């Protein structure tokens, strides 16, 4: 297996980081700012922690898999990330 160069690793890191930051800021603003406005109330400290956990849960379980899926579809300048399994887990039904 060919190892990526340092420049290619930086491109991959930048791809992941800026998407995570932009989407996390958007989700935080959407949930954190609109909920108090919709319900016309302020958020207590304990509710703030639950809200942050919910935001990070949405990021980890919903947004990160989407970002990783797009990573495998993007063609970078000079290379592309390919997902390859080392072995097949399902058995051939014809065998």
C-alpha positions in Angstrom: 0.0 0.0 0.0 1.3 3.4 -1.0 1.6 5.8 1.9 0.3 9.4 1.4 2.8 12.3 1.3 2.8 15.0 4.0 1.1 17.4 1.5 -1.6 14.9 0.8 -2.2 14.4 4.6 -2.5 18.1 5.0 -5.1 18.3 2.2 -7.1 15.5 3.9 -6.8 17.1 7.3 -8.0 20.5 5.9 -10.9 18.7 4.2 -12.1 17.2 7.4 -11.4 20.1 9.8 -13.0 23.0 7.9 -16.2 20.9 7.2 -16.4 19.9 10.9 -16.0 23.5 12.0 -18.4 25.0 9.6 -21.1 22.4 10.2 -20.6 22.4 14.0 -21.0 26.2 14.1 -24.1 26.0 11.9 -25.7 23.3 14.1 -24.7 25.1 17.3 -26.2 28.3 16.1 -29.3 26.7 14.8 -30.0 24.6 17.9 -28.5 26.9 20.5 -29.9 30.2 19.3 -33.2 29.2 17.8 -34.6 27.0 20.6 -34.7 29.8 23.2 -36.3 32.1 20.7 -38.9 29.6 19.7 -39.8 28.7 23.3 -39.3 32.4 24.4 -37.2 31.4 27.4 -33.7 31.4 28.6 -31.7 28.2 29.0 -30.5 27.2 32.4 -26.9 25.9 33.0 -28.0 22.3 33.3 -30.1 22.6 30.1 -27.1 24.2 28.4 -25.0 21.1 29.1 -27.7 18.8 27.7 -28.0 21.0 24.6 -24.2 20.8 24.1 -24.3 17.0 24.5 -27.1 16.8 21.9 -25.2 19.0 19.5 -22.0 16.9 19.8 -24.1 13.7 19.5 -25.6 15.0 16.3 -22.1 15.9 15.0 -20.6 12.5 15.9 -23.4 10.2 14.8 -25.0 12.2 12.0 -22.7 14.7 10.5 -19.3 12.9 10.8 -20.4 9.8 8.8 -21.7 12.2 6.1 -18.4 14.1 5.9 -16.4 10.8 5.7 -18.7 9.6 2.9 -18.0 12.7 0.9 -14.3 12.2 1.6 -14.3 9.0 -0.4 -16.3 10.7 -3.3 -14.0 13.7 -3.7 -11.1 13.7 -6.1 -8.2 15.7 -4.7 -5.6 17.2 -6.9 -3.4 14.2 -7.9 -5.1 11.6 -5.7 -8.3 10.1 -4.4 -9.1 8.3 -1.1 -10.3 4.8 -1.7 -11.9 2.5 0.9 -10.8 -1.1 0.5 -11.7 -4.1 2.7 -9.0 -6.5 3.5 -11.3 -9.5 3.7 -15.0 -10.2 2.9 -17.1 -10.9 6.0 -20.2 -12.3 4.2 -20.0 -15.8 2.7 -20.9 -16.5 -0.9 -24.4 -18.2 -0.9 -23.5 -20.2 -4.1 -20.5 -21.9 -2.4 
